[in-house]
């Protein structure tokens, strides 16, 4: 049986339980706040601490990619111990994290490393690939081969849909993604953008008045992907709870009684742009 290590980045928002259960290696993004302070995501700062600081800022923090050095140091730890190492990264369209992994793996292969090194570009964000990472790590723990894991993981990543409701437009305004006039009108009319992922980038999908209607809209969209969730892993996550998340999650479970649910938090990679009160669902086809 192959001994296989799964590595990902912290933008995947893999749950703490999955990390511990399947021994997943998670390389952290760096969060840089306007005062110059830096934190490694989920190492130096928790989700709650991040959103508490974010809510008090006039200027937005930034996130810095997982560096080639981080990948190199991580791989060096596991090369002698594992037969195969699979790295799954955030969308290459949005971050150089993937390219950093590619460059390090290329160098290691050229140096004669015998361990099989594979990289998967998720072309997506947050739990849309975090849930797939978890599933791949579970397969590894069950003794599945590297080829089986890669085939299943790539299938799942090519058969997923992401929808998110943005509760507070001020973060989109601060990041320059909407104009001041749009922000003012949207706030007055209680407009909630619904975003999705297209070709590896975040894109606006729709606009709905009121967060409850917006939450209902993404459930409606999810129903188009699966009637009861029997063939789905569904990631449901939030940045902070604006008072609607618990009822939303309960309704999702009622609408998709046969789905495999993964519940998690949305980290800084999405949070710096979308802010507090965000609700995300990721519909991932299992087979």
ZAMISE-429385 format. One line per 2 residues: their letters; for each residue x, y, z of N, C-alpha, C. Coordinates in pm, 1 decimal. Atoms other than C-alpha are relative to their C-alpha. Layout:
<bamars>
A	X,Y,Z,X,Y,Z,X,Y,Z | ... $
</bamars>
This chain:
<bamars>
XX	83.5,-119.8,0.0,0.0,0.0,0.0,87.1,124.9,0.0 | -75.4,-125.1,7.1,129.3,343.7,-96.0,-22.6,85.2,125.3 $
XX	14.0,-97.2,-107.3,196.9,592.5,179.2,-7.3,137.7,-65.4 | 28.9,-121.7,75.9,45.7,918.0,52.6,-26.0,116.9,93.8 $
XX	18.9,-122.2,-79.0,64.7,1270.0,198.0,-78.2,101.1,-81.6 | 78.8,-104.8,63.4,-190.3,1539.1,117.2,39.2,134.8,58.9 $
XX	-37.9,-135.9,-41.5,-81.0,1904.9,128.9,-92.6,98.7,-69.7 | 79.3,-107.0,59.9,-295.0,2213.0,70.8,39.3,132.9,63.3 $
XX	-23.7,-131.5,-59.9,-300.1,2584.6,153.7,-119.5,38.4,86.0 | 103.9,-34.7,-97.8,-504.7,2758.1,420.9,-123.8,62.3,-61.9 $
XX	117.9,-55.8,66.8,-737.6,2921.0,166.2,-105.2,-106.5,-27.0 | 94.7,109.9,19.6,-899.7,2577.3,134.6,-101.8,-9.7,112.6 $
XX	89.7,3.6,-116.0,-1061.0,2625.1,476.9,-37.0,-142.6,39.7 | 18.6,136.0,-49.3,-1019.9,2256.0,555.5,-26.9,7.1,150.5 $
XX	37.4,-6.9,-140.7,-1179.2,2192.0,893.8,110.1,-55.3,89.8 | -100.2,46.0,-96.8,-964.9,2138.7,1202.9,-14.5,-149.3,25.6 $
XX	23.0,143.3,-22.8,-1125.5,1797.4,1253.9,60.6,-84.0,-111.7 | -53.3,74.9,114.3,-1029.4,1682.9,902.4,152.5,2.5,0.6 $
XX	-146.0,-12.8,-5.8,-673.1,1813.9,941.4,58.0,-101.5,97.9 | -47.6,91.5,-104.0,-630.5,1612.3,1259.2,-24.8,-145.6,-37.3 $
XX	38.4,138.0,29.0,-813.0,1298.5,1143.8,83.7,-61.7,-110.7 | -68.3,54.3,117.2,-633.6,1262.4,810.3,143.2,50.7,-14.4 $
XX	-139.1,-47.3,-0.6,-302.5,1431.1,897.5,32.3,82.6,-125.0 | -17.5,-87.2,116.9,-341.1,1693.8,624.1,96.4,113.2,35.9 $
XX	-93.6,-111.5,-19.0,-56.7,1943.5,591.8,-58.8,124.6,-63.6 | 59.4,-124.3,49.7,-193.8,2297.6,556.4,102.7,112.6,12.3 $
XX	-98.1,-108.8,2.1,45.6,2575.4,451.2,-74.7,133.4,4.1 | 80.1,-120.9,-21.9,-75.6,2915.9,571.8,33.2,116.5,-93.2 $
XX	-16.5,-131.3,60.0,-131.8,3232.7,377.0,41.2,97.4,109.9 | -35.1,-105.3,-94.7,4.9,3546.6,542.4,-99.4,114.9,-14.1 $
XX	91.6,-114.0,-1.9,-239.6,3820.9,642.5,79.4,122.5,45.1 | -74.0,-122.9,-30.9,-90.6,4170.9,638.1,-101.0,111.1,28.1 $
XX	92.6,-105.5,-38.8,-282.6,4439.2,827.6,59.4,137.8,-31.8 | -47.7,-134.0,38.1,-261.6,4813.1,748.4,109.5,56.3,90.2 $
XX	-104.4,-50.0,-90.3,-42.0,4875.9,1054.8,132.8,-72.9,-18.8 | -123.4,72.6,28.4,218.8,4639.3,910.5,12.8,-132.9,72.0 $
XX	-6.4,127.2,-72.0,147.9,4350.3,1146.1,-37.6,-115.0,-93.1 | 21.6,116.7,85.4,155.0,4005.9,985.7,-36.1,-121.6,84.6 $
XX	44.4,120.8,-69.5,-16.2,3683.9,1087.1,-9.4,-114.8,-99.3 | 21.2,119.8,79.5,-2.8,3332.3,950.3,-141.6,-49.6,27.7 $
XX	140.3,36.8,-15.4,-362.2,3229.7,886.3,-14.1,-132.0,75.0 | 30.2,116.3,-82.8,-493.1,2983.7,1146.0,121.3,-56.0,75.4 $
XX	-116.0,34.0,-82.4,-147.4,2972.0,1306.4,16.2,106.5,106.6 | -16.9,-112.9,-91.5,-106.9,3317.0,1460.2,-131.7,70.0,31.6 $
XX	126.9,-70.7,-17.0,-469.3,3429.1,1432.5,-115.2,-93.7,-36.6 | 116.2,85.6,26.3,-804.7,3250.9,1451.8,-97.5,71.9,-92.5 $
XX	104.6,-60.7,82.4,-1108.0,3309.8,1230.4,-66.9,115.1,75.3 | 71.7,-102.9,-76.2,-1285.1,3501.6,1505.6,87.1,122.7,24.3 $
XX	-91.7,-112.7,-21.8,-980.2,3716.5,1582.3,16.6,80.6,-128.3 | -13.9,-70.5,128.3,-939.6,3797.7,1213.4,-120.5,88.4,-28.1 $
XX	119.9,-77.4,33.5,-1300.1,3908.3,1164.0,-26.0,111.1,101.6 | 11.8,-106.6,-99.8,-1297.0,4105.5,1488.6,88.8,118.0,-38.2 $
XX	-90.8,-106.5,42.8,-993.8,4301.7,1366.6,-50.2,64.2,-129.0 | 47.2,-51.1,128.6,-1138.6,4334.3,1016.2,-115.0,98.5,17.0 $
XX	118.9,-83.5,-18.6,-1464.6,4485.1,1141.6,32.3,138.8,54.7 | -38.0,-127.6,-61.3,-1275.0,4768.4,1313.1,92.1,84.9,-88.4 $
XX	-96.9,-67.5,86.5,-1054.1,4871.3,1018.6,-66.9,91.7,-102.0 | 42.4,-86.7,110.4,-1095.3,5158.3,776.4,55.8,-52.2,-132.0 $
XX	-65.4,56.2,119.2,-848.4,5006.4,528.7,7.8,-151.5,13.6 | 0.8,145.7,-2.1,-853.6,4641.7,432.4,140.7,-57.6,13.1 $
XX	-127.8,71.3,2.3,-571.7,4398.3,510.1,18.0,-67.2,-136.1 | -25.9,76.9,122.3,-413.9,4196.0,231.4,45.8,-139.6,39.6 $
XX	-54.5,133.4,-23.8,-317.5,3832.6,198.4,116.5,-23.0,-95.4 | -120.1,28.9,78.5,17.5,3708.9,73.4,6.2,-149.2,-27.9 $
XX	-2.9,138.3,47.5,58.3,3385.7,-124.4,88.3,-90.5,85.3 | -91.0,98.2,-58.0,209.8,3069.0,12.0,126.0,-0.8,-86.0 $
XX	-124.4,-21.0,73.3,574.3,3106.1,-85.4,64.3,-131.4,-43.8 | -76.9,116.6,44.0,806.5,2870.6,-268.6,79.2,-58.9,116.2 $
XX	-75.6,46.7,-116.6,1012.3,2851.9,50.7,-86.8,-88.0,90.4 | 90.1,79.8,-82.8,709.4,2725.3,245.6,-22.4,-138.2,-60.4 $
XX	18.8,128.8,65.9,647.3,2454.2,-12.8,126.5,-85.7,10.5 | -125.6,74.9,-4.6,1013.9,2355.8,-20.1,24.1,-60.0,137.7 $
XX	-21.8,47.7,-136.5,1041.5,2328.8,358.0,-97.4,-111.7,35.8 | 100.1,102.0,-29.0,721.0,2129.1,378.7,32.7,-130.8,-71.2 $
XX	-28.9,120.9,76.6,813.2,1886.2,102.0,123.6,-73.2,52.8 | -121.4,61.5,-53.3,1157.0,1825.8,251.1,-29.0,-85.3,123.4 $
XX	37.1,76.4,-119.5,986.2,1703.6,569.2,-53.5,-138.4,-34.8 | 78.0,120.4,30.1,788.4,1434.4,389.2,55.5,-87.8,-111.5 $
XX	-50.2,73.3,117.0,991.1,1323.3,86.4,54.2,-138.0,36.1 | -59.6,128.2,-37.1,1176.3,1046.6,269.3,-102.5,-96.3,57.9 $
XX	97.5,82.2,-72.8,867.8,921.3,454.0,-112.7,-52.9,-88.2 | 117.5,34.0,79.3,606.3,908.0,177.6,36.6,-44.8,-141.3 $
XX	-18.2,44.7,137.9,577.6,729.7,-155.9,-48.8,105.4,-99.4 | 59.0,-103.4,85.1,360.7,1005.9,-302.8,-42.9,119.0,85.1 $
XX	49.9,-122.2,-63.4,278.2,1364.8,-212.5,-87.3,72.0,-101.5 | 92.7,-71.4,87.3,-24.8,1539.3,-361.1,-27.2,137.0,60.4 $
XX	24.0,-138.4,-42.8,-54.0,1918.5,-339.1,-122.5,52.8,-73.4 | 119.3,-60.2,59.9,-391.8,2085.5,-398.3,-3.0,147.5,40.4 $
XX	-12.7,-143.0,-28.5,-384.4,2465.2,-429.7,-125.4,79.4,-37.8 | 97.5,-99.9,41.1,-612.1,2765.8,-456.5,13.7,25.4,-150.3 $
XX	0.5,-28.9,143.4,-703.5,2874.5,-810.4,127.0,72.5,-44.7 | -121.9,-61.6,53.6,-391.6,2955.7,-1012.1,-27.7,133.9,-66.9 $
XX	36.0,-125.2,65.5,-580.1,3239.7,-1180.3,5.4,116.4,98.2 | 11.2,-106.0,-100.1,-607.0,3431.5,-854.5,123.0,14.5,89.0 $
XX	-113.1,-2.8,-91.6,-284.9,3348.8,-672.5,120.1,-68.9,-61.8 | -123.9,63.1,45.4,78.0,3266.2,-746.2,38.2,-121.0,84.9 $
XX	-26.7,114.8,-86.3,58.6,2998.2,-477.4,21.8,-126.4,-82.6 | -12.6,119.5,83.6,6.0,2729.5,-741.1,132.9,-2.1,-74.4 $
XX	-124.2,-6.2,76.0,300.5,2846.5,-950.9,120.5,-20.9,90.6 | -109.2,22.8,-95.2,522.4,2850.6,-641.6,17.7,-149.5,26.6 $
XX	-7.1,144.6,-19.7,433.7,2485.8,-582.4,60.3,-68.2,-122.2 | -50.1,57.9,124.5,501.9,2403.1,-947.6,151.5,16.5,-11.2 $
XX	-143.2,-26.7,14.2,846.1,2565.1,-942.2,83.0,-83.9,96.9 | -73.3,80.3,-99.1,953.2,2383.9,-624.6,0.4,-147.7,-39.6 $
XX	8.9,141.0,41.3,830.4,2045.5,-746.7,90.2,-26.3,-120.0 | -86.8,14.7,117.3,1011.2,2096.7,-1078.0,146.5,-11.5,42.9 $
XX	-137.9,1.5,-48.0,1337.8,2168.9,-894.7,32.3,-131.6,70.4 | -22.9,124.0,-74.1,1299.5,1866.2,-669.2,8.0,-119.8,-94.4 $
XX	-4.2,110.2,97.3,1226.0,1634.1,-960.8,131.5,1.4,-76.9 | -126.6,-11.9,73.6,1528.9,1767.2,-1147.8,119.5,-40.0,85.3 $
XX	-109.2,37.3,-90.5,1742.3,1701.4,-840.3,5.8,-150.5,24.2 | -2.6,145.8,-10.0,1651.6,1333.0,-860.8,-85.1,-59.9,109.7 $
XX	88.9,51.6,-104.4,1389.7,1300.7,-587.4,-86.1,-112.9,-56.3 | 72.7,117.9,47.4,1223.5,959.0,-618.8,-147.8,1.1,39.5 $
XX	139.6,-7.5,-43.6,902.1,1037.6,-430.3,-86.3,60.0,-111.0 | 91.2,-53.4,100.9,609.8,1092.6,-666.5,-62.4,128.5,52.1 $
XX	53.4,-130.1,-38.7,506.7,1458.9,-651.5,-103.9,44.9,-102.5 | 109.3,-39.9,88.2,172.2,1569.7,-796.0,-63.0,128.8,50.5 $
XX	63.5,-127.4,-35.4,6.0,1912.2,-804.2,-134.5,9.6,-71.2 | 133.3,-18.9,55.4,-363.8,1981.5,-857.2,-39.8,146.3,17.2 $
XX	50.2,-137.6,-2.2,-488.0,2330.0,-947.8,-151.6,-6.6,18.2 | 143.3,13.7,-28.5,-831.4,2352.1,-786.2,-86.4,89.1,-88.2 $
XX	74.2,-99.5,77.6,-936.9,2654.2,-995.2,-122.6,51.3,76.7 | 111.0,-48.6,-80.6,-1164.0,2748.3,-706.4,49.8,46.1,136.9 $
XX	-31.2,-64.7,-127.6,-1175.5,2873.4,-346.4,-68.3,-71.9,115.4 | 56.2,41.0,-128.9,-1253.7,2789.2,15.8,-42.4,-147.5,-0.9 $
XX	40.9,138.7,-15.0,-1451.3,2471.4,89.5,-27.1,-73.9,-128.5 | 20.1,66.9,128.8,-1508.1,2402.2,-279.8,116.7,-92.3,-31.1 $
XX	-109.6,96.1,13.1,-1160.9,2249.6,-277.4,42.6,-57.0,134.6 | -29.8,54.6,-132.5,-1122.9,2208.1,97.9,-70.8,-132.0,24.6 $
XX	74.8,124.8,-15.7,-1394.5,1941.7,95.6,58.0,-110.5,-87.3 | -63.7,97.9,88.8,-1221.3,1772.0,-197.3,132.7,-46.4,59.1 $
XX	-125.1,36.0,-68.6,-888.6,1781.8,-13.9,-28.6,-103.6,108.6 | 36.7,93.1,-106.8,-1057.8,1610.2,279.8,-36.2,-136.5,-55.9 $
XX	40.0,126.5,61.4,-1209.9,1345.8,54.4,121.9,-74.8,-53.8 | -121.6,62.5,50.9,-873.2,1280.2,-110.9,84.5,-57.3,114.1 $
XX	-75.7,48.1,-116.3,-705.9,1248.7,229.6,-66.7,-122.8,61.3 | 73.0,117.0,-48.6,-977.8,1007.4,338.5,30.7,-122.4,-87.2 $
XX	-33.3,109.4,91.7,-912.3,796.5,28.1,140.3,-53.7,26.9 | -137.5,41.8,-30.5,-542.1,792.3,112.0,3.1,-85.3,126.1 $
XX	4.0,75.1,-126.1,-620.9,670.6,464.2,-63.1,-137.7,-18.3 | 66.8,127.5,28.5,-833.0,390.4,313.0,82.4,-90.1,-90.4 $
XX	-89.1,82.5,79.8,-542.7,265.4,104.5,-16.1,11.4,-149.8 | 14.9,-20.1,144.1,-648.9,398.4,-235.5,133.0,46.1,-59.0 $
XX	-126.1,-35.1,65.9,-370.3,452.4,-489.7,4.9,147.7,-36.4 | -17.4,-139.3,42.4,-228.1,786.2,-598.1,-83.5,30.5,-123.2 $
XX	76.1,-22.0,123.1,-386.6,748.4,-941.4,-150.2,6.5,27.3 | 142.0,-1.8,-34.9,-727.6,669.4,-792.1,-38.4,131.5,67.5 $
XX	26.8,-124.0,-73.5,-708.4,969.6,-561.3,0.9,119.9,-94.1 | -8.3,-111.2,95.2,-601.2,1205.6,-839.5,-119.8,0.9,-94.7 $
XX	113.7,8.4,91.6,-872.5,1082.2,-1074.0,-128.1,49.0,68.0 | 120.8,-38.7,-72.0,-1144.7,1125.1,-811.8,3.4,148.7,36.0 $
XX	-11.2,-140.1,-38.1,-1016.8,1461.2,-689.6,-21.2,93.8,-117.3 | 14.9,-84.9,118.9,-993.8,1608.2,-1038.7,-142.4,-4.1,-53.5 $
XX	140.7,8.4,40.5,-1340.5,1478.7,-1122.7,-85.7,91.5,86.9 | 81.2,-79.7,-92.2,-1488.1,1642.3,-813.8,20.9,149.8,-21.8 $
XX	-30.1,-142.3,20.7,-1313.9,1973.5,-878.9,-56.2,51.5,-131.9 | 57.5,-40.8,128.7,-1447.5,1977.3,-1234.4,-152.8,-9.0,0.7 $
XX	145.1,12.1,-12.6,-1801.5,1912.1,-1108.8,-44.9,64.9,130.9 | 44.6,-71.2,-120.3,-1860.2,2175.3,-843.4,-59.3,135.4,-36.4 $
XX	57.6,-133.8,14.6,-2060.8,2494.3,-806.9,10.8,71.3,133.6 | -15.9,-81.7,-119.8,-2001.2,2775.3,-560.6,-94.6,119.2,-8.0 $
XX	83.9,-119.1,-10.6,-2252.5,3037.1,-448.0,21.2,61.1,137.7 | -18.0,-69.5,-127.3,-2204.4,3299.8,-180.2,-83.6,126.7,3.2 $
XX	76.2,-123.9,-22.1,-2414.7,3581.6,-36.6,88.3,97.9,76.0 | -75.7,-106.5,-65.7,-2237.4,3907.1,49.6,-97.3,85.6,81.0 $
XX	94.5,-70.8,-87.2,-2407.0,4070.6,347.5,27.6,149.9,8.2 | -36.2,-141.1,-22.8,-2215.5,4399.5,387.4,82.1,51.9,-118.8 $
XX	-64.3,-50.6,121.8,-2127.5,4594.7,72.8,124.1,84.6,26.0 | -111.9,-92.0,-25.3,-1872.4,4814.2,247.7,135.0,-62.8,-31.3 $
XX	-128.0,65.5,27.8,-1600.6,4552.9,202.8,29.0,-3.5,-150.0 | -17.8,-6.5,145.4,-1659.7,4538.6,-172.9,36.9,141.3,-42.8 $
XX	-33.0,-140.3,29.7,-1647.2,4918.9,-176.7,145.5,29.4,35.6 | -137.3,-25.6,-44.0,-1321.4,4929.8,19.4,102.9,-66.9,-91.5 $
XX	-94.1,71.4,86.2,-1161.0,4675.1,-211.9,-5.4,48.0,-144.2 | 9.5,-56.4,133.4,-1266.6,4876.0,-518.0,-81.1,-83.1,-97.0 $
XX	77.9,86.9,87.9,-1496.7,4605.6,-652.2,-136.5,56.9,-35.1 | 119.2,-74.5,39.2,-1798.5,4835.5,-650.0,27.0,148.5,19.6 $
XX	-18.5,-144.1,-8.2,-1823.2,5212.2,-698.2,-77.6,57.6,118.5 | 68.8,-60.3,-114.2,-1929.1,5448.2,-416.0,-150.5,17.3,-20.5 $
XX	142.9,-19.0,25.5,-2264.0,5524.6,-583.1,-73.7,-133.4,7.2 | 59.9,132.9,-6.2,-2337.8,5154.9,-624.5,-12.4,-45.8,144.6 $
XX	2.6,34.5,-142.8,-2250.8,5104.6,-258.5,-114.7,71.1,70.7 | 105.1,-78.4,-66.4,-2485.2,5383.8,-146.3,-138.7,-51.3,-36.4 $
XX	130.7,47.8,45.3,-2778.5,5267.9,-356.6,-26.1,-142.6,48.3 | 15.4,138.6,-43.5,-2718.4,4904.4,-272.3,-30.2,-10.7,147.6 $
XX	24.2,0.8,-143.9,-2708.3,4977.0,98.7,-140.9,47.8,32.3 | 134.7,-53.2,-22.9,-3027.7,5183.8,83.9,-107.7,-101.7,-36.1 $
XX	98.6,97.3,48.3,-3209.1,4908.4,-106.4,20.7,-139.0,59.3 | -31.0,128.1,-64.5,-3058.9,4628.2,105.7,32.6,-108.2,-104.2 $
XX	-39.4,92.4,106.0,-2908.4,4466.0,-203.2,110.3,-93.6,49.8 | -99.8,100.4,-37.8,-2715.8,4142.2,-141.3,50.9,-70.1,-126.3 $
XX	-54.6,69.6,118.2,-2487.2,4028.3,-424.7,16.9,-149.8,26.1 | -30.9,142.5,-2.0,-2464.6,3657.8,-498.2,116.6,-20.5,-96.2 $
XX	-118.0,20.4,83.4,-2122.7,3558.9,-627.8,21.4,-149.2,-24.3 | -32.3,137.6,34.2,-1993.1,3242.0,-789.9,145.0,-4.3,-47.5 $
XX	-135.0,14.2,55.4,-1670.1,3108.9,-942.7,-12.7,-44.1,-145.5 | 0.4,31.3,142.5,-1619.4,3109.5,-1318.8,142.1,5.7,-53.7 $
XX	-134.8,7.6,58.8,-1298.9,2999.9,-1492.2,108.3,38.9,100.6 | -101.5,-23.3,-102.7,-1108.3,3021.5,-1164.5,-3.8,135.5,66.1 $
XX	12.0,-134.1,-58.2,-1219.5,3374.8,-1078.4,-136.6,18.7,65.0 | 126.5,-34.7,-64.2,-1485.9,3513.4,-846.4,-75.6,97.4,-89.2 $
XX	81.6,-84.2,87.6,-1772.1,3667.5,-1044.3,-138.3,19.3,60.9 | 135.6,-22.4,-48.8,-2107.8,3825.2,-963.0,-98.5,-82.1,-81.6 $
XX	99.0,84.7,66.0,-2398.3,3594.8,-1041.2,-138.1,66.2,-4.1 | 133.4,-57.5,-10.2,-2707.1,3784.0,-923.3,-1.3,102.2,112.8 $
XX	20.8,-93.6,-110.5,-2840.3,4050.9,-686.5,-142.0,-18.8,51.4 | 130.6,22.9,-61.7,-3127.8,4004.4,-440.3,-16.1,96.8,117.5 $
XX	25.3,-91.0,-112.5,-3291.3,4236.2,-187.7,-23.0,-81.0,127.3 | 14.2,64.9,-129.8,-3244.8,4116.2,168.8,76.6,-130.1,10.6 $
XX	-86.2,116.2,-17.1,-3019.2,3848.6,310.8,-79.7,-130.1,3.4 | 80.3,122.1,-4.3,-3301.1,3598.8,373.2,-41.8,-43.7,-140.6 $
XX	35.8,32.8,137.5,-3416.5,3619.6,11.3,121.3,-48.8,-77.2 | -122.8,41.7,67.3,-3056.6,3589.7,-104.0,36.8,-142.9,39.3 $
XX	-27.1,136.4,-45.9,-3007.4,3278.8,108.9,-95.4,-98.5,-66.9 | 97.5,83.8,68.5,-3325.9,3136.0,-37.9,34.3,-20.0,-146.3 $
XX	-37.8,7.7,140.8,-3198.2,3212.4,-386.0,111.6,-101.3,-22.4 | -109.6,94.0,23.2,-2877.9,3013.4,-343.6,-43.7,-143.8,29.2 $
XX	57.3,133.5,-18.1,-3077.3,2719.1,-209.5,-72.7,-42.9,-127.7 | 67.3,26.3,127.4,-3289.6,2744.3,-523.9,100.6,-39.7,-107.8 $
XX	-104.7,31.9,96.9,-2972.5,2742.7,-733.4,60.5,-137.5,28.6 | -56.8,128.6,-38.1,-2838.6,2447.0,-538.9,-89.9,-116.1,-40.9 $
XX	94.9,105.4,36.4,-3155.2,2246.8,-609.6,11.5,-38.0,-147.5 | -19.8,29.9,141.5,-3073.7,2271.5,-979.3,116.2,-97.0,-21.2 $
XX	-115.1,89.4,9.3,-2754.9,2078.7,-910.5,-34.6,-141.5,46.6 | 35.2,131.0,-54.6,-2917.1,1795.9,-712.7,-134.3,8.9,69.9 $
XX	133.5,-1.5,-60.6,-3268.8,1703.6,-602.6,3.9,-22.5,151.1 | -2.6,33.3,-142.3,-3180.6,1550.1,-266.2,140.7,-6.2,59.2 $
XX	-137.9,0.2,-47.8,-2801.5,1567.7,-243.9,64.7,-136.8,8.6 | -52.1,135.9,-15.3,-2751.4,1192.0,-270.8,134.6,-21.3,-67.8 $
XX	-127.0,12.9,71.8,-2462.3,1235.7,-512.9,95.4,115.3,30.2 | -72.4,-123.3,-27.4,-2317.8,1543.4,-344.7,71.0,2.1,135.7 $
XX	-56.2,-54.7,-123.4,-2074.9,1666.2,-85.2,-34.6,148.2,-2.6 | 38.1,-141.5,-5.8,-2205.3,2005.7,24.8,75.3,67.5,113.5 $
XX	-67.1,-82.7,-99.6,-1977.5,2250.3,201.1,-87.0,121.5,27.7 | 75.1,-118.4,-41.3,-2169.0,2514.1,396.0,86.5,75.2,100.2 $
XX	-88.1,-76.3,-87.6,-1965.5,2791.1,552.5,-43.2,144.3,15.1 | 30.7,-141.4,-22.5,-1978.6,3143.3,686.2,123.6,69.2,56.1 $
XX	-109.3,-77.8,-58.6,-1742.3,3421.8,781.4,-34.0,30.7,145.5 | 56.4,-20.3,-133.6,-1939.9,3549.2,1082.8,-150.7,-15.2,-11.1 $
XX	144.0,23.2,1.8,-2298.5,3477.4,1179.4,-74.5,131.4,17.9 | 78.6,-123.1,-7.0,-2528.0,3770.0,1101.7,-141.0,-23.8,52.9 $
XX	130.8,32.2,-55.0,-2821.8,3594.8,1263.3,-84.0,-89.8,-87.9 | 76.9,82.8,93.7,-2935.8,3395.6,961.0,68.7,-133.0,-32.1 $
XX	-75.3,118.0,42.9,-2666.1,3130.0,926.4,-58.2,-130.3,54.0 | 48.3,124.1,-60.0,-2805.0,2870.5,1169.7,-125.9,-51.0,-69.6 $
XX	124.4,40.7,66.3,-3149.8,2868.5,1009.8,26.5,-39.0,-146.1 | -36.8,33.5,138.1,-2990.8,2864.1,663.3,58.2,-141.2,-7.2 $
XX	-63.1,132.5,0.4,-2778.9,2559.1,746.5,-103.5,-109.7,26.2 | 106.2,96.7,-29.5,-3078.8,2379.7,894.0,-85.5,-24.2,-123.5 $
XX	82.0,14.7,120.0,-3279.4,2447.0,579.2,73.7,-77.4,-108.3 | -79.8,75.7,96.4,-2997.3,2316.8,361.5,-6.2,-149.4,31.2 $
XX	5.9,141.0,-39.1,-2998.7,1992.1,558.0,-137.3,-60.3,-30.4 | 135.8,46.1,28.9,-3374.9,1965.3,514.1,-21.3,-17.9,-151.0 $
XX	17.8,4.6,145.4,-3358.4,2035.1,140.3,82.2,-110.9,-65.5 | -89.9,101.1,57.3,-3073.8,1787.1,82.0,26.5,-110.1,103.8 $
XX	-11.1,97.4,-109.6,-3137.6,1501.6,327.4,100.8,-111.8,-23.5 | -91.0,111.0,29.0,-2909.7,1254.6,149.7,142.5,46.4,-29.3 $
XX	-133.8,-53.4,29.7,-2607.4,1483.1,106.4,97.3,-27.5,113.5 | -107.4,2.6,-99.1,-2275.5,1451.5,284.6,40.2,145.4,26.3 $
XX	-24.9,-140.1,-30.5,-2238.7,1786.9,461.3,135.2,19.0,67.5 | -120.5,-46.5,-66.9,-1917.2,1961.7,557.4,-27.2,144.3,41.6 $
XX	25.0,-135.6,-49.7,-1960.7,2268.3,777.2,131.9,63.5,40.8 | -126.7,-64.1,-32.0,-1679.7,2520.7,807.7,-8.6,150.8,5.9 $
XX	-11.9,-145.4,-3.1,-1562.6,2878.3,833.7,70.6,48.0,-126.2 | -63.3,-62.5,116.4,-1455.4,3113.2,555.6,116.5,84.4,49.7 $
XX	-119.8,-65.6,-49.0,-1102.0,3236.0,603.6,29.9,134.0,-64.0 | -38.0,-136.8,37.0,-913.5,3552.6,523.7,9.0,21.9,-150.3 $
XX	-17.7,-18.2,143.8,-856.8,3487.2,152.1,-126.7,54.7,-65.2 | 128.0,-53.3,44.1,-1226.9,3543.1,84.5,-42.2,115.7,89.5 $
XX	46.9,-97.3,-98.6,-1288.5,3742.3,401.3,50.1,141.6,-20.0 | -51.4,-135.7,16.2,-1062.9,4036.7,318.0,-78.5,78.7,-105.1 $
XX	74.7,-66.0,106.6,-1277.4,4111.2,11.9,-150.5,4.3,26.8 | 145.5,13.5,-15.8,-1624.4,3996.6,118.1,-49.5,33.6,139.5 $
XX	34.2,-49.0,-132.5,-1618.2,4074.6,489.2,-81.1,-93.5,86.9 | 77.4,74.9,-98.4,-1846.4,3967.1,769.8,-137.1,-37.4,-56.2 $
XX	136.6,36.5,36.7,-2181.2,3793.0,739.3,-14.3,-79.0,-128.8 | 5.0,74.2,126.1,-2090.3,3593.6,426.9,-46.8,-143.9,24.3 $
XX	41.9,140.6,0.6,-2264.6,3261.1,363.2,41.2,-60.8,-133.7 | -47.8,67.5,120.9,-2113.4,3015.1,114.8,-52.9,-142.7,-4.3 $
XX	25.3,142.3,20.6,-2233.0,2685.8,-29.3,82.3,-47.0,-119.7 | -75.2,61.9,108.0,-2021.7,2457.4,-245.6,-61.3,-136.5,-26.0 $
XX	62.6,126.2,40.2,-2200.2,2176.0,-429.5,102.2,-80.1,-80.1 | -108.3,76.5,61.8,-1948.5,1905.4,-519.2,-51.5,-140.5,-33.4 $
XX	49.2,130.7,43.9,-2047.4,1599.9,-722.7,102.0,-108.2,33.9 | -89.7,107.4,-43.0,-1902.3,1278.6,-582.4,27.1,-102.2,-109.3 $
X	-17.6,101.4,102.2,-1954.7,1052.1,-881.8,-92.2,27.1,-118.6 $
</bamars>
